Amino acid sequence: MIENFRNYLIDNGYSDLTPTGKPSTATDYSNRIKRICGRENITLNELAKNINFYVEDYGPKGNNSEYGKKSNNAYISALKQFKNFLS
């Protein structure tokens, strides 16, 4: 599923690699989704089933909002894109 998510991001205009060949947004967001699963000790399927909860939890008013804001909001942005992917 994570590879399909990365491909979805690429298909929707997110870069896979920087001009110098390093991982870019699509890879970064995929890795952040995996990190959230590890942090929450859940599977990717569990995250998918409860995506609305996690978007809220890592959003501006959630219990994990500080973590969601890390790296210029990359974690919450990754969760929101994952939610779009699941729709």
Sequence and secondary structure as in RCSB ss.txt:
>XXXX:A:sequence
MIENFRNYLIDNGYSDLTPTGKPSTATDYSNRIKRICGRENITLNELAKNINFYVEDYGPKGNNSEYGKKSNNAY
ISALKQFKNFLS
>XXXX:A:secstr
 HHHHHHHHHHTT  SB TTS B HHHHHHHHHHHHHHHHT  HHHHHHTHHHHHHHHSTTSTTHHHHTHHHHHH
HHHHHHHHHHH 
